[in-house]
Amino acid sequence: MNTQQYSCDKCHATEHRTGEIRTTGSGLSRFLNLQNQKFTAISCSKCGFTELFRTDSGGALGNILDVLSN
């Protein structure tokens, strides 16, 4: 959200916080706990309403590091 002004869809506040979460998919990635699904989270600082946006995963290197860290 670098080029646009943020406005919360629920309370219309303009202050926000961003973060990132990673989750497992289904099937084999879930069994091996490979967190190959990556999302950017944007949360309203006033009411806490949060939207998730899918981003590109870390690729093969990210998956290898994820397996080694389990």
N, C-alpha and C positions, 0 to 999 in steps of 0.2 A: 504494500500500500504506500509506496514511496512517492508516487506521482499524484495520488488522489487524496482528497480530504475524507477521513473516516467519519461515518455517521452510523450509530447503532440503529438497527432495524426496529428494536423494541422501544427504547427510551429516547432515541435521537441524540444521545451524548456524543461528544467528539473525541474523548480520551479513550485510548485502547492499549492493550498489551498483546504482544505476539509471542508465540512459542511453537514448539514442534513436538509431535508425538509419532511414535512408530508402533505398528501393530503387526501381528501375524496374519497371514492369509488363511486359506483353508487347505485341507489335504495334507500333503507331506510337509509343507512349510509350517503348518500348525503343530504337527507331530514333533518336528525337530526344533520348534520354537524359533524359527527364522522370522525376524521382524522385518519383512520386506515391503510392508505397506507404510508409506511416509506421508504425513499430513502437516500442513501449517495451520495453527490455531490462532484465531484473532478473537480476543475477549474484550468486551466493554468494561472499562474501569468502574463505571457507575453501577450497572445492574448485573454484570457477570455473564450476560448472554454471549455464547461462544459459537463461532462458525468454523467449520473445518474445510480445508481445501486440499485436495490431493496434489502432491508434488512428486517429482521424479524420485525413484528410489536410489539408494547408494550404489547400485550395480553389483557386479560380481565381488568386488573387493569388500563392499559393505556386508554382503552375505557371508563371506569367508570369515571376516572379523566377528560377525555375530555368532557363527558356529563355534569359533574358538573361545568366545567369552562365556559360553554356556557351561 
